[in-house]
């Protein structure tokens, strides 16, 4: 099993725009869409995102230190415990459970350490570390190599249709799911692929 993070295992409470509003109010949406474009290369391990973010903050008149803004917005992560209950059930039922997520280095490092994800998953495949970002099929080929599994034996769960399509091109099995669909629906999706995610005693 290979899981995406945002929208599947974790969320930004209230959403990204709400998280940025204390700094930029009604311009939060505009700002985020601009800075996310800057972030794209860093998702594939090219460059450091924080100086880019600092520059855009200054452009928008935000004087707070970039480290503070990054902490308040990019680290504003809530783990979805129902998702992690399914992860635990899969492990108890004998499946390997792995993480495959697009992240720049600083947010990825926070997830690995402060949120403890390296202790939860058998293999952690962060795009900045693989130096390839989803939906590139090469991301999934490299993830399978690191997992030590044939692509056809891996079932991938992501909330993005494009990422799922990339996984299918690479030969993985893959399903689209996000937390808004409910966890019962995820258990049913996995069962449709022969994967038992029920938590047994």
Rosetta constraint file for C-alpha pairs under 8 A:
AtomPair CA 1 CA 95 HARMONIC 6.97 0.50
AtomPair CA 1 CA 96 HARMONIC 6.06 0.50
AtomPair CA 1 CA 97 HARMONIC 4.93 0.50
AtomPair CA 1 CA 98 HARMONIC 5.98 0.50
AtomPair CA 1 CA 154 HARMONIC 5.68 0.50
AtomPair CA 1 CA 155 HARMONIC 5.02 0.50
AtomPair CA 1 CA 156 HARMONIC 6.02 0.50
AtomPair CA 1 CA 157 HARMONIC 7.92 0.50
AtomPair CA 2 CA 97 HARMONIC 6.12 0.50
AtomPair CA 2 CA 98 HARMONIC 4.66 0.50
AtomPair CA 2 CA 99 HARMONIC 5.43 0.50
AtomPair CA 2 CA 100 HARMONIC 6.13 0.50
AtomPair CA 2 CA 154 HARMONIC 6.79 0.50
AtomPair CA 2 CA 155 HARMONIC 6.07 0.50
AtomPair CA 2 CA 156 HARMONIC 4.61 0.50
AtomPair CA 2 CA 157 HARMONIC 6.38 0.50
AtomPair CA 3 CA 8 HARMONIC 7.36 0.50
AtomPair CA 3 CA 9 HARMONIC 7.76 0.50
AtomPair CA 3 CA 97 HARMONIC 7.68 0.50
AtomPair CA 3 CA 98 HARMONIC 6.20 0.50
AtomPair CA 3 CA 99 HARMONIC 4.92 0.50
AtomPair CA 3 CA 100 HARMONIC 5.68 0.50
AtomPair CA 3 CA 101 HARMONIC 7.72 0.50
AtomPair CA 3 CA 156 HARMONIC 5.81 0.50
AtomPair CA 3 CA 157 HARMONIC 5.03 0.50
AtomPair CA 3 CA 158 HARMONIC 6.53 0.50
AtomPair CA 4 CA 8 HARMONIC 6.04 0.50
AtomPair CA 4 CA 9 HARMONIC 7.05 0.50
AtomPair CA 4 CA 99 HARMONIC 6.11 0.50
AtomPair CA 4 CA 100 HARMONIC 5.12 0.50
AtomPair CA 4 CA 101 HARMONIC 5.11 0.50
AtomPair CA 4 CA 156 HARMONIC 7.73 0.50
AtomPair CA 4 CA 157 HARMONIC 6.09 0.50
AtomPair CA 4 CA 158 HARMONIC 5.06 0.50
AtomPair CA 4 CA 159 HARMONIC 7.61 0.50
AtomPair CA 5 CA 9 HARMONIC 4.82 0.50
AtomPair CA 5 CA 10 HARMONIC 5.85 0.50
AtomPair CA 5 CA 99 HARMONIC 7.19 0.50
AtomPair CA 5 CA 100 HARMONIC 7.22 0.50
AtomPair CA 5 CA 101 HARMONIC 5.72 0.50
AtomPair CA 5 CA 158 HARMONIC 7.90 0.50
AtomPair CA 6 CA 10 HARMONIC 5.05 0.50
AtomPair CA 6 CA 11 HARMONIC 5.70 0.50
AtomPair CA 6 CA 101 HARMONIC 7.84 0.50
AtomPair CA 7 CA 11 HARMONIC 5.68 0.50
AtomPair CA 7 CA 158 HARMONIC 7.77 0.50
AtomPair CA 7 CA 159 HARMONIC 6.04 0.50
AtomPair CA 7 CA 178 HARMONIC 5.40 0.50
AtomPair CA 7 CA 179 HARMONIC 6.14 0.50
AtomPair CA 8 CA 80 HARMONIC 7.94 0.50
AtomPair CA 8 CA 83 HARMONIC 7.10 0.50
AtomPair CA 8 CA 157 HARMONIC 7.70 0.50
AtomPair CA 8 CA 158 HARMONIC 6.58 0.50
AtomPair CA 8 CA 159 HARMONIC 6.53 0.50
AtomPair CA 8 CA 177 HARMONIC 7.15 0.50
AtomPair CA 8 CA 178 HARMONIC 5.21 0.50
AtomPair CA 8 CA 179 HARMONIC 5.77 0.50
AtomPair CA 9 CA 79 HARMONIC 6.14 0.50
AtomPair CA 9 CA 80 HARMONIC 5.50 0.50
AtomPair CA 9 CA 81 HARMONIC 7.93 0.50
AtomPair CA 9 CA 83 HARMONIC 5.56 0.50
AtomPair CA 9 CA 84 HARMONIC 6.94 0.50
AtomPair CA 10 CA 77 HARMONIC 6.44 0.50
AtomPair CA 10 CA 78 HARMONIC 5.44 0.50
AtomPair CA 10 CA 79 HARMONIC 4.42 0.50
AtomPair CA 10 CA 80 HARMONIC 5.22 0.50
AtomPair CA 11 CA 15 HARMONIC 7.48 0.50
AtomPair CA 11 CA 77 HARMONIC 5.76 0.50
AtomPair CA 11 CA 78 HARMONIC 5.35 0.50
AtomPair CA 11 CA 79 HARMONIC 6.71 0.50
AtomPair CA 11 CA 80 HARMONIC 7.27 0.50
AtomPair CA 12 CA 16 HARMONIC 6.21 0.50
AtomPair CA 12 CA 19 HARMONIC 7.74 0.50
AtomPair CA 12 CA 76 HARMONIC 5.78 0.50
AtomPair CA 12 CA 77 HARMONIC 4.99 0.50
AtomPair CA 12 CA 78 HARMONIC 6.13 0.50
AtomPair CA 13 CA 19 HARMONIC 7.84 0.50
AtomPair CA 13 CA 76 HARMONIC 7.21 0.50
AtomPair CA 13 CA 77 HARMONIC 6.98 0.50
AtomPair CA 13 CA 78 HARMONIC 6.52 0.50
AtomPair CA 14 CA 18 HARMONIC 5.78 0.50
AtomPair CA 14 CA 19 HARMONIC 7.02 0.50
AtomPair CA 15 CA 19 HARMONIC 6.43 0.50
AtomPair CA 16 CA 20 HARMONIC 6.37 0.50
AtomPair CA 16 CA 73 HARMONIC 7.23 0.50
AtomPair CA 17 CA 21 HARMONIC 6.14 0.50
AtomPair CA 17 CA 28 HARMONIC 5.73 0.50
AtomPair CA 17 CA 29 HARMONIC 5.62 0.50
AtomPair CA 17 CA 32 HARMONIC 7.52 0.50
AtomPair CA 18 CA 22 HARMONIC 7.72 0.50
AtomPair CA 18 CA 28 HARMONIC 7.84 0.50
AtomPair CA 19 CA 72 HARMONIC 7.39 0.50
AtomPair CA 19 CA 73 HARMONIC 5.40 0.50
AtomPair CA 19 CA 76 HARMONIC 7.63 0.50
AtomPair CA 20 CA 24 HARMONIC 6.40 0.50
AtomPair CA 20 CA 25 HARMONIC 7.44 0.50
AtomPair CA 20 CA 28 HARMONIC 5.48 0.50
AtomPair CA 20 CA 32 HARMONIC 7.94 0.50
AtomPair CA 20 CA 73 HARMONIC 6.20 0.50
AtomPair CA 21 CA 25 HARMONIC 4.20 0.50
AtomPair CA 21 CA 26 HARMONIC 6.77 0.50
AtomPair CA 21 CA 27 HARMONIC 7.60 0.50
AtomPair CA 21 CA 28 HARMONIC 5.33 0.50
AtomPair CA 23 CA 28 HARMONIC 7.61 0.50
AtomPair CA 23 CA 62 HARMONIC 6.82 0.50
AtomPair CA 24 CA 28 HARMONIC 5.05 0.50
AtomPair CA 24 CA 31 HARMONIC 7.97 0.50
AtomPair CA 24 CA 60 HARMONIC 8.00 0.50
AtomPair CA 24 CA 62 HARMONIC 7.57 0.50
AtomPair CA 27 CA 31 HARMONIC 6.08 0.50
AtomPair CA 28 CA 32 HARMONIC 6.11 0.50
AtomPair CA 29 CA 33 HARMONIC 6.30 0.50
AtomPair CA 30 CA 34 HARMONIC 6.39 0.50
AtomPair CA 31 CA 35 HARMONIC 6.19 0.50
AtomPair CA 31 CA 56 HARMONIC 7.95 0.50
AtomPair CA 31 CA 60 HARMONIC 7.68 0.50
AtomPair CA 32 CA 36 HARMONIC 5.88 0.50
AtomPair CA 33 CA 37 HARMONIC 6.58 0.50
AtomPair CA 34 CA 38 HARMONIC 6.86 0.50
AtomPair CA 35 CA 39 HARMONIC 6.20 0.50
AtomPair CA 35 CA 52 HARMONIC 7.82 0.50
AtomPair CA 35 CA 53 HARMONIC 6.50 0.50
AtomPair CA 35 CA 56 HARMONIC 6.81 0.50
AtomPair CA 36 CA 40 HARMONIC 6.43 0.50
AtomPair CA 38 CA 49 HARMONIC 7.73 0.50
AtomPair CA 38 CA 52 HARMONIC 6.80 0.50
AtomPair CA 38 CA 53 HARMONIC 7.94 0.50
AtomPair CA 39 CA 43 HARMONIC 6.54 0.50
AtomPair CA 39 CA 49 HARMONIC 6.00 0.50
AtomPair CA 39 CA 52 HARMONIC 7.77 0.50
AtomPair CA 39 CA 104 HARMONIC 7.40 0.50
AtomPair CA 40 CA 44 HARMONIC 7.27 0.50
AtomPair CA 41 CA 45 HARMONIC 6.71 0.50
AtomPair CA 41 CA 46 HARMONIC 5.23 0.50
AtomPair CA 41 CA 47 HARMONIC 7.02 0.50
AtomPair CA 42 CA 46 HARMONIC 4.62 0.50
AtomPair CA 42 CA 47 HARMONIC 5.37 0.50
AtomPair CA 42 CA 48 HARMONIC 6.27 0.50
AtomPair CA 42 CA 49 HARMONIC 6.03 0.50
AtomPair CA 42 CA 104 HARMONIC 5.36 0.50
AtomPair CA 42 CA 105 HARMONIC 7.46 0.50
AtomPair CA 42 CA 128 HARMONIC 6.57 0.50
AtomPair CA 43 CA 102 HARMONIC 5.99 0.50
AtomPair CA 43 CA 103 HARMONIC 5.25 0.50
AtomPair CA 43 CA 104 HARMONIC 4.51 0.50
AtomPair CA 43 CA 105 HARMONIC 7.52 0.50
AtomPair CA 43 CA 127 HARMONIC 5.73 0.50
AtomPair CA 43 CA 128 HARMONIC 4.97 0.50
AtomPair CA 43 CA 131 HARMONIC 7.48 0.50
AtomPair CA 43 CA 132 HARMONIC 7.52 0.50
AtomPair CA 43 CA 133 HARMONIC 6.12 0.50
AtomPair CA 44 CA 104 HARMONIC 7.48 0.50
AtomPair CA 44 CA 127 HARMONIC 5.45 0.50
AtomPair CA 44 CA 128 HARMONIC 4.62 0.50
AtomPair CA 44 CA 129 HARMONIC 7.46 0.50
AtomPair CA 44 CA 130 HARMONIC 7.13 0.50
AtomPair CA 44 CA 131 HARMONIC 4.18 0.50
AtomPair CA 44 CA 132 HARMONIC 4.63 0.50
AtomPair CA 44 CA 133 HARMONIC 5.25 0.50
AtomPair CA 45 CA 104 HARMONIC 6.93 0.50
AtomPair CA 45 CA 105 HARMONIC 7.24 0.50
AtomPair CA 45 CA 127 HARMONIC 7.09 0.50
AtomPair CA 45 CA 128 HARMONIC 4.00 0.50
AtomPair CA 45 CA 129 HARMONIC 6.32 0.50
AtomPair CA 45 CA 130 HARMONIC 7.60 0.50
AtomPair CA 45 CA 131 HARMONIC 4.83 0.50
AtomPair CA 45 CA 132 HARMONIC 7.49 0.50
AtomPair CA 46 CA 128 HARMONIC 7.69 0.50
AtomPair CA 46 CA 131 HARMONIC 7.45 0.50
AtomPair CA 48 CA 52 HARMONIC 7.31 0.50
AtomPair CA 48 CA 105 HARMONIC 7.65 0.50
AtomPair CA 49 CA 53 HARMONIC 6.14 0.50
AtomPair CA 49 CA 104 HARMONIC 6.96 0.50
AtomPair CA 49 CA 105 HARMONIC 7.87 0.50
AtomPair CA 49 CA 106 HARMONIC 7.90 0.50
AtomPair CA 50 CA 54 HARMONIC 6.02 0.50
AtomPair CA 50 CA 66 HARMONIC 6.90 0.50
AtomPair CA 50 CA 67 HARMONIC 7.71 0.50
AtomPair CA 50 CA 70 HARMONIC 7.98 0.50
AtomPair CA 51 CA 55 HARMONIC 6.20 0.50
AtomPair CA 52 CA 56 HARMONIC 6.43 0.50
AtomPair CA 53 CA 57 HARMONIC 6.12 0.50
AtomPair CA 53 CA 66 HARMONIC 6.94 0.50
AtomPair CA 54 CA 58 HARMONIC 6.34 0.50
AtomPair CA 54 CA 65 HARMONIC 7.73 0.50
AtomPair CA 54 CA 66 HARMONIC 5.25 0.50
AtomPair CA 55 CA 59 HARMONIC 6.29 0.50
AtomPair CA 56 CA 60 HARMONIC 6.32 0.50
AtomPair CA 57 CA 61 HARMONIC 6.23 0.50
AtomPair CA 57 CA 62 HARMONIC 5.06 0.50
AtomPair CA 57 CA 63 HARMONIC 7.33 0.50
AtomPair CA 57 CA 66 HARMONIC 7.60 0.50
AtomPair CA 58 CA 62 HARMONIC 5.40 0.50
AtomPair CA 58 CA 63 HARMONIC 6.52 0.50
AtomPair CA 64 CA 68 HARMONIC 6.77 0.50
AtomPair CA 64 CA 69 HARMONIC 6.83 0.50
AtomPair CA 65 CA 69 HARMONIC 6.59 0.50
AtomPair CA 66 CA 70 HARMONIC 6.01 0.50
AtomPair CA 67 CA 71 HARMONIC 6.08 0.50
AtomPair CA 68 CA 72 HARMONIC 6.09 0.50
AtomPair CA 69 CA 73 HARMONIC 5.98 0.50
AtomPair CA 69 CA 74 HARMONIC 7.77 0.50
AtomPair CA 70 CA 74 HARMONIC 5.06 0.50
AtomPair CA 70 CA 75 HARMONIC 6.65 0.50
AtomPair CA 71 CA 75 HARMONIC 4.83 0.50
AtomPair CA 71 CA 76 HARMONIC 7.01 0.50
AtomPair CA 72 CA 76 HARMONIC 5.87 0.50
AtomPair CA 74 CA 107 HARMONIC 6.46 0.50
AtomPair CA 75 CA 107 HARMONIC 6.60 0.50
AtomPair CA 75 CA 110 HARMONIC 7.17 0.50
AtomPair CA 80 CA 84 HARMONIC 6.66 0.50
AtomPair CA 81 CA 85 HARMONIC 6.10 0.50
AtomPair CA 82 CA 86 HARMONIC 6.55 0.50
AtomPair CA 82 CA 183 HARMONIC 6.98 0.50
AtomPair CA 83 CA 87 HARMONIC 6.40 0.50
AtomPair CA 83 CA 183 HARMONIC 7.11 0.50
AtomPair CA 84 CA 88 HARMONIC 6.12 0.50
AtomPair CA 85 CA 89 HARMONIC 6.14 0.50
AtomPair CA 85 CA 199 HARMONIC 7.90 0.50
AtomPair CA 86 CA 90 HARMONIC 6.11 0.50
AtomPair CA 86 CA 187 HARMONIC 7.94 0.50
AtomPair CA 86 CA 197 HARMONIC 5.95 0.50
AtomPair CA 86 CA 198 HARMONIC 7.33 0.50
AtomPair CA 86 CA 199 HARMONIC 7.27 0.50
AtomPair CA 87 CA 91 HARMONIC 6.35 0.50
AtomPair CA 87 CA 97 HARMONIC 6.75 0.50
AtomPair CA 87 CA 197 HARMONIC 7.86 0.50
AtomPair CA 88 CA 92 HARMONIC 6.17 0.50
AtomPair CA 88 CA 199 HARMONIC 7.89 0.50
AtomPair CA 89 CA 93 HARMONIC 6.10 0.50
AtomPair CA 89 CA 197 HARMONIC 5.61 0.50
AtomPair CA 89 CA 198 HARMONIC 6.07 0.50
AtomPair CA 89 CA 199 HARMONIC 4.66 0.50
AtomPair CA 89 CA 200 HARMONIC 7.33 0.50
AtomPair CA 90 CA 94 HARMONIC 6.42 0.50
AtomPair CA 90 CA 95 HARMONIC 5.39 0.50
AtomPair CA 90 CA 96 HARMONIC 7.53 0.50
AtomPair CA 90 CA 97 HARMONIC 7.20 0.50
AtomPair CA 90 CA 196 HARMONIC 6.91 0.50
AtomPair CA 90 CA 197 HARMONIC 5.14 0.50
AtomPair CA 90 CA 198 HARMONIC 7.54 0.50
AtomPair CA 90 CA 199 HARMONIC 7.74 0.50
AtomPair CA 91 CA 95 HARMONIC 5.06 0.50
AtomPair CA 91 CA 96 HARMONIC 6.22 0.50
AtomPair CA 91 CA 97 HARMONIC 6.60 0.50
AtomPair CA 92 CA 199 HARMONIC 7.79 0.50
AtomPair CA 93 CA 196 HARMONIC 7.11 0.50
AtomPair CA 93 CA 197 HARMONIC 7.42 0.50
AtomPair CA 96 CA 122 HARMONIC 6.56 0.50
AtomPair CA 97 CA 121 HARMONIC 5.65 0.50
AtomPair CA 97 CA 122 HARMONIC 5.79 0.50
AtomPair CA 97 CA 123 HARMONIC 7.50 0.50
AtomPair CA 98 CA 121 HARMONIC 5.01 0.50
AtomPair CA 98 CA 122 HARMONIC 5.37 0.50
AtomPair CA 98 CA 123 HARMONIC 4.93 0.50
AtomPair CA 98 CA 124 HARMONIC 6.02 0.50
AtomPair CA 98 CA 125 HARMONIC 7.66 0.50
AtomPair CA 98 CA 147 HARMONIC 7.72 0.50
AtomPair CA 99 CA 121 HARMONIC 6.30 0.50
AtomPair CA 99 CA 123 HARMONIC 6.34 0.50
AtomPair CA 99 CA 124 HARMONIC 4.83 0.50
AtomPair CA 99 CA 125 HARMONIC 5.68 0.50
AtomPair CA 99 CA 126 HARMONIC 7.71 0.50
AtomPair CA 100 CA 124 HARMONIC 6.48 0.50
AtomPair CA 100 CA 125 HARMONIC 4.70 0.50
AtomPair CA 100 CA 126 HARMONIC 6.03 0.50
AtomPair CA 100 CA 127 HARMONIC 7.70 0.50
AtomPair CA 100 CA 143 HARMONIC 7.35 0.50
AtomPair CA 101 CA 125 HARMONIC 6.43 0.50
AtomPair CA 101 CA 126 HARMONIC 5.19 0.50
AtomPair CA 101 CA 127 HARMONIC 6.19 0.50
AtomPair CA 101 CA 134 HARMONIC 7.77 0.50
AtomPair CA 102 CA 126 HARMONIC 5.92 0.50
AtomPair CA 102 CA 127 HARMONIC 4.81 0.50
AtomPair CA 102 CA 128 HARMONIC 7.22 0.50
AtomPair CA 102 CA 133 HARMONIC 5.89 0.50
AtomPair CA 102 CA 134 HARMONIC 6.51 0.50
AtomPair CA 103 CA 107 HARMONIC 6.33 0.50
AtomPair CA 103 CA 108 HARMONIC 5.32 0.50
AtomPair CA 103 CA 126 HARMONIC 6.17 0.50
AtomPair CA 103 CA 127 HARMONIC 5.87 0.50
AtomPair CA 103 CA 128 HARMONIC 6.12 0.50
AtomPair CA 104 CA 108 HARMONIC 5.94 0.50
AtomPair CA 104 CA 127 HARMONIC 7.40 0.50
AtomPair CA 104 CA 128 HARMONIC 5.49 0.50
AtomPair CA 105 CA 109 HARMONIC 5.93 0.50
AtomPair CA 105 CA 128 HARMONIC 5.83 0.50
AtomPair CA 105 CA 129 HARMONIC 7.74 0.50
AtomPair CA 106 CA 110 HARMONIC 6.37 0.50
AtomPair CA 107 CA 111 HARMONIC 6.33 0.50
AtomPair CA 108 CA 112 HARMONIC 6.20 0.50
AtomPair CA 108 CA 126 HARMONIC 6.94 0.50
AtomPair CA 108 CA 128 HARMONIC 7.97 0.50
AtomPair CA 109 CA 113 HARMONIC 6.17 0.50
AtomPair CA 110 CA 114 HARMONIC 5.28 0.50
AtomPair CA 110 CA 115 HARMONIC 6.70 0.50
AtomPair CA 111 CA 115 HARMONIC 4.87 0.50
AtomPair CA 111 CA 116 HARMONIC 6.56 0.50
AtomPair CA 111 CA 117 HARMONIC 6.05 0.50
AtomPair CA 112 CA 116 HARMONIC 5.36 0.50
AtomPair CA 112 CA 117 HARMONIC 4.78 0.50
AtomPair CA 112 CA 118 HARMONIC 5.13 0.50
AtomPair CA 113 CA 117 HARMONIC 6.82 0.50
AtomPair CA 113 CA 118 HARMONIC 7.04 0.50
AtomPair CA 116 CA 120 HARMONIC 6.78 0.50
AtomPair CA 117 CA 121 HARMONIC 6.28 0.50
AtomPair CA 117 CA 124 HARMONIC 7.89 0.50
AtomPair CA 118 CA 122 HARMONIC 7.69 0.50
AtomPair CA 118 CA 123 HARMONIC 7.65 0.50
AtomPair CA 118 CA 124 HARMONIC 6.50 0.50
AtomPair CA 123 CA 146 HARMONIC 7.28 0.50
AtomPair CA 123 CA 147 HARMONIC 6.16 0.50
AtomPair CA 125 CA 129 HARMONIC 7.21 0.50
AtomPair CA 125 CA 130 HARMONIC 6.79 0.50
AtomPair CA 125 CA 143 HARMONIC 6.08 0.50
AtomPair CA 126 CA 130 HARMONIC 6.21 0.50
AtomPair CA 127 CA 131 HARMONIC 5.60 0.50
AtomPair CA 127 CA 132 HARMONIC 5.36 0.50
AtomPair CA 127 CA 133 HARMONIC 4.92 0.50
AtomPair CA 127 CA 134 HARMONIC 7.41 0.50
AtomPair CA 127 CA 139 HARMONIC 7.38 0.50
AtomPair CA 128 CA 132 HARMONIC 6.91 0.50
AtomPair CA 128 CA 133 HARMONIC 7.45 0.50
AtomPair CA 130 CA 139 HARMONIC 7.11 0.50
AtomPair CA 130 CA 142 HARMONIC 7.27 0.50
AtomPair CA 130 CA 143 HARMONIC 7.97 0.50
AtomPair CA 132 CA 136 HARMONIC 7.07 0.50
AtomPair CA 132 CA 138 HARMONIC 6.95 0.50
AtomPair CA 132 CA 139 HARMONIC 5.37 0.50
AtomPair CA 133 CA 139 HARMONIC 5.95 0.50
AtomPair CA 134 CA 139 HARMONIC 5.93 0.50
AtomPair CA 134 CA 140 HARMONIC 7.83 0.50
AtomPair CA 134 CA 163 HARMONIC 5.74 0.50
AtomPair CA 134 CA 166 HARMONIC 7.12 0.50
AtomPair CA 135 CA 139 HARMONIC 7.29 0.50
AtomPair CA 135 CA 162 HARMONIC 5.98 0.50
AtomPair CA 135 CA 163 HARMONIC 4.32 0.50
AtomPair CA 135 CA 164 HARMONIC 7.48 0.50
AtomPair CA 135 CA 165 HARMONIC 7.38 0.50
AtomPair CA 135 CA 166 HARMONIC 4.83 0.50
AtomPair CA 135 CA 167 HARMONIC 7.31 0.50
AtomPair CA 136 CA 140 HARMONIC 7.57 0.50
AtomPair CA 136 CA 163 HARMONIC 7.81 0.50
AtomPair CA 136 CA 166 HARMONIC 5.79 0.50
AtomPair CA 137 CA 141 HARMONIC 6.41 0.50
AtomPair CA 137 CA 166 HARMONIC 4.79 0.50
AtomPair CA 137 CA 167 HARMONIC 5.86 0.50
AtomPair CA 137 CA 169 HARMONIC 6.17 0.50
AtomPair CA 137 CA 170 HARMONIC 5.04 0.50
AtomPair CA 138 CA 142 HARMONIC 6.09 0.50
AtomPair CA 138 CA 170 HARMONIC 7.17 0.50
AtomPair CA 139 CA 143 HARMONIC 6.10 0.50
AtomPair CA 140 CA 144 HARMONIC 6.01 0.50
AtomPair CA 140 CA 151 HARMONIC 7.86 0.50
AtomPair CA 140 CA 166 HARMONIC 7.73 0.50
AtomPair CA 140 CA 167 HARMONIC 5.93 0.50
AtomPair CA 140 CA 170 HARMONIC 6.24 0.50
AtomPair CA 140 CA 172 HARMONIC 7.80 0.50
AtomPair CA 141 CA 145 HARMONIC 6.35 0.50
AtomPair CA 141 CA 151 HARMONIC 7.07 0.50
AtomPair CA 141 CA 170 HARMONIC 6.12 0.50
AtomPair CA 142 CA 146 HARMONIC 6.26 0.50
AtomPair CA 143 CA 147 HARMONIC 6.08 0.50
AtomPair CA 144 CA 148 HARMONIC 6.04 0.50
AtomPair CA 144 CA 149 HARMONIC 5.43 0.50
AtomPair CA 144 CA 150 HARMONIC 6.36 0.50
AtomPair CA 144 CA 151 HARMONIC 5.70 0.50
AtomPair CA 144 CA 154 HARMONIC 7.69 0.50
AtomPair CA 145 CA 149 HARMONIC 6.45 0.50
AtomPair CA 145 CA 150 HARMONIC 7.71 0.50
AtomPair CA 149 CA 153 HARMONIC 6.70 0.50
AtomPair CA 149 CA 154 HARMONIC 7.22 0.50
AtomPair CA 150 CA 154 HARMONIC 7.12 0.50
AtomPair CA 151 CA 170 HARMONIC 7.08 0.50
AtomPair CA 151 CA 171 HARMONIC 5.39 0.50
AtomPair CA 151 CA 172 HARMONIC 4.78 0.50
AtomPair CA 151 CA 173 HARMONIC 7.86 0.50
AtomPair CA 152 CA 171 HARMONIC 5.47 0.50
AtomPair CA 152 CA 172 HARMONIC 4.80 0.50
AtomPair CA 152 CA 173 HARMONIC 6.31 0.50
AtomPair CA 153 CA 172 HARMONIC 6.93 0.50
AtomPair CA 153 CA 173 HARMONIC 7.43 0.50
AtomPair CA 154 CA 172 HARMONIC 5.53 0.50
AtomPair CA 154 CA 173 HARMONIC 6.04 0.50
AtomPair CA 155 CA 172 HARMONIC 6.24 0.50
AtomPair CA 155 CA 173 HARMONIC 4.66 0.50
AtomPair CA 155 CA 174 HARMONIC 5.27 0.50
AtomPair CA 155 CA 175 HARMONIC 7.65 0.50
AtomPair CA 155 CA 193 HARMONIC 7.97 0.50
AtomPair CA 156 CA 164 HARMONIC 7.42 0.50
AtomPair CA 156 CA 167 HARMONIC 7.34 0.50
AtomPair CA 156 CA 172 HARMONIC 7.02 0.50
AtomPair CA 156 CA 173 HARMONIC 6.19 0.50
AtomPair CA 156 CA 174 HARMONIC 4.45 0.50
AtomPair CA 156 CA 175 HARMONIC 6.32 0.50
AtomPair CA 157 CA 164 HARMONIC 7.48 0.50
AtomPair CA 157 CA 174 HARMONIC 5.91 0.50
AtomPair CA 157 CA 175 HARMONIC 5.21 0.50
AtomPair CA 157 CA 176 HARMONIC 6.02 0.50
AtomPair CA 157 CA 177 HARMONIC 6.43 0.50
AtomPair CA 158 CA 163 HARMONIC 6.82 0.50
AtomPair CA 158 CA 164 HARMONIC 6.35 0.50
AtomPair CA 158 CA 174 HARMONIC 7.85 0.50
AtomPair CA 158 CA 175 HARMONIC 6.67 0.50
AtomPair CA 158 CA 176 HARMONIC 5.28 0.50
AtomPair CA 158 CA 177 HARMONIC 5.84 0.50
AtomPair CA 158 CA 178 HARMONIC 7.09 0.50
AtomPair CA 159 CA 176 HARMONIC 5.24 0.50
AtomPair CA 159 CA 177 HARMONIC 4.90 0.50
AtomPair CA 159 CA 178 HARMONIC 4.86 0.50
AtomPair CA 160 CA 164 HARMONIC 6.36 0.50
AtomPair CA 160 CA 176 HARMONIC 6.47 0.50
AtomPair CA 160 CA 177 HARMONIC 7.99 0.50
AtomPair CA 161 CA 165 HARMONIC 6.14 0.50
AtomPair CA 161 CA 176 HARMONIC 6.19 0.50
AtomPair CA 162 CA 166 HARMONIC 6.27 0.50
AtomPair CA 163 CA 167 HARMONIC 6.31 0.50
AtomPair CA 164 CA 168 HARMONIC 6.26 0.50
AtomPair CA 164 CA 174 HARMONIC 5.66 0.50
AtomPair CA 164 CA 175 HARMONIC 6.40 0.50
AtomPair CA 164 CA 176 HARMONIC 6.48 0.50
AtomPair CA 165 CA 169 HARMONIC 6.29 0.50
AtomPair CA 165 CA 174 HARMONIC 7.91 0.50
AtomPair CA 166 CA 170 HARMONIC 6.42 0.50
AtomPair CA 167 CA 171 HARMONIC 6.49 0.50
AtomPair CA 167 CA 172 HARMONIC 5.39 0.50
AtomPair CA 167 CA 173 HARMONIC 7.19 0.50
AtomPair CA 167 CA 174 HARMONIC 6.47 0.50
AtomPair CA 168 CA 172 HARMONIC 5.09 0.50
AtomPair CA 168 CA 173 HARMONIC 6.04 0.50
AtomPair CA 168 CA 174 HARMONIC 6.32 0.50
AtomPair CA 175 CA 189 HARMONIC 7.43 0.50
AtomPair CA 177 CA 181 HARMONIC 6.84 0.50
AtomPair CA 177 CA 186 HARMONIC 6.80 0.50
AtomPair CA 178 CA 182 HARMONIC 7.58 0.50
AtomPair CA 179 CA 183 HARMONIC 6.80 0.50
AtomPair CA 181 CA 185 HARMONIC 6.37 0.50
AtomPair CA 181 CA 186 HARMONIC 7.81 0.50
AtomPair CA 182 CA 186 HARMONIC 6.89 0.50
AtomPair CA 183 CA 187 HARMONIC 6.32 0.50
AtomPair CA 184 CA 188 HARMONIC 6.32 0.50
AtomPair CA 185 CA 189 HARMONIC 6.13 0.50
AtomPair CA 186 CA 190 HARMONIC 6.16 0.50
AtomPair CA 187 CA 191 HARMONIC 6.13 0.50
AtomPair CA 187 CA 196 HARMONIC 7.58 0.50
AtomPair CA 187 CA 197 HARMONIC 5.74 0.50
AtomPair CA 187 CA 198 HARMONIC 7.14 0.50
AtomPair CA 188 CA 192 HARMONIC 6.23 0.50
AtomPair CA 189 CA 193 HARMONIC 6.89 0.50
AtomPair CA 190 CA 194 HARMONIC 6.54 0.50
AtomPair CA 190 CA 195 HARMONIC 5.06 0.50
AtomPair CA 190 CA 196 HARMONIC 6.79 0.50
AtomPair CA 190 CA 197 HARMONIC 6.96 0.50
AtomPair CA 191 CA 195 HARMONIC 4.84 0.50
AtomPair CA 191 CA 196 HARMONIC 5.66 0.50
AtomPair CA 191 CA 197 HARMONIC 7.32 0.50
